[in-house]
Amino acid sequence: MIKTPGFHTVLAAIFLSLGLISLGFILKSAALNVKEMERTVQVKGLAEQEVIADTVIWPLQFSDADNDLEKLVNRVEKKNAAVIAFLKLHGFDDAEISLGSQSIVDKQAREYGNENQQFRYIVRSNMTVYSSAVDKVQNALSKVSQLAKQNIAIVQDSYETRVEYIFTGLNDVKPAMVQQATEKAREVANKFARDSNSKLGKIKTARQGQFSITNRDSNTPQIKNVRVVTTVEYYLND
C-alpha cells in the first residue's frame, strides 16, 4: 500500500517552492539594479611620432636600342658596368647592388609590329640598390643625371623605378607610443569625470589599435609618421 504525503510535508514543499521563486526574483532584480547603476566612459588616446626610414630600395632602369643584337648586348653590358662604377663611387658596395633581369624585345617578331621603326631590338636593363644608408642614396639620386654624359638615361618617373623608403624599427617605438596613447586617453577620461562630477574608476576594457606608417609628406618620403590610437573604457564612480 502506497502512503500519501502528509499535510505538513506538502505544505512545507509549497513554502519552499515559493521561497525559491521569490529568491530568484530578488536576485534578478538586484542584478538589473547593479547593471543600471554601472556607469562607464569610453575614450581614445592618440600617439604620433616622426621617424627616419632605415631601409631604402632604389630600382635603376635604362633602355638601349639597335639593329645589331650582338652589338647592342655588348653596349648594354658596358653601360651596366658604368652604372655600377657610378654607384661604387658614391659609396655603395657589392652587397648593396644587385643586377636584375634584362629583357630583349624583337619588334619584327611582334604580330602587329611597326615596320617603319628605326631599331629592331630594344634591351631594358634593371638593377637594384638595397641599402640602410638613406643619406647615401639621396646623394646618389641627386647626381644620377651624370650618367647621361655616358649616354645612359636612368628612368626615374615610372612606378617600377619608384624609390621605396621603409622603416623597420616599429618594435622599438611601440612600447613608448602605447604608453603615451594610454596616458592621453586617461587625461580625456579624467576631464570627463570631473565635468560629470564623478571619479574615474578602474579600466573595464582596453583595445590597442593598429599601428600605421605613412610618409610625412610627398616631398620627404624618407621621413615617416608612425601613428596609433588606443581605446580605453573606464568605470565612473560617484
Steps between C-alpha positions, in 0.01 A plus 500: 500500500644841393502771763399851394704795626372659816342840511799659671742357244302635208468839668874513562569421135267777386670757725843385381397541137358845566818598681721390212284688250512814716878470537535474122305819447705679767832394346386595150382839623829557683700411189298742291547775756878445504513514119293818493731660757815407301631809321797506261673737262684394182786721380774490235863597532721589201877470480706616201873502435722599209776257411762473227486206259774246564481307171494621140419303185612685186422337164711623207390439142617609156434393142703486179415411141679384185455287188806289584409284801854390585624858485207613713559237771869591522415867534244430775757297692741795488224731618420266789865515603489880477191518725660268755816713494287809561333335799829386650640851453217619725576251774296189418661156519430176318267378775273800443484467120318223317471466123150404395354349186560643155216480252550497124220597260513409132252734333499303176381193689189681617181409317396864478845658479566830328733442207595869487669497842867593495640223720405134504628406848444667837674390820378610842749459784409497871699512820409576862671673789394368841656706775456619857679828424223747413734798463725305263209413273370857495844633411535255210146578382584868474796421272360216289463737204879481465447162333336681208850612399569133428177473299324318786151632568383367838119481517378691806137584434332159482329291767748215447796726584343671801742525792353329806585616852422253780504527879565162666544611861133497600555258788748743654251787521184300574520482883555873552230592248242268656578650841464852361167418333368341820603801709324737261188286515507518880536879485184522290315261731605698810368821348170332415471367856564843650247663267237242599575527874630145507824324582691287256503133591687197372535400137215285372635430151798614295580455131821591324439612143720405207819695439521690171813626326458766232716758326504831682451670163563435132825698489677313782401132473800405715327662801222277630208571731420214739150512652292292742163553671416324827137457615440469876174464695503610867249455781356820648445523876290752694 
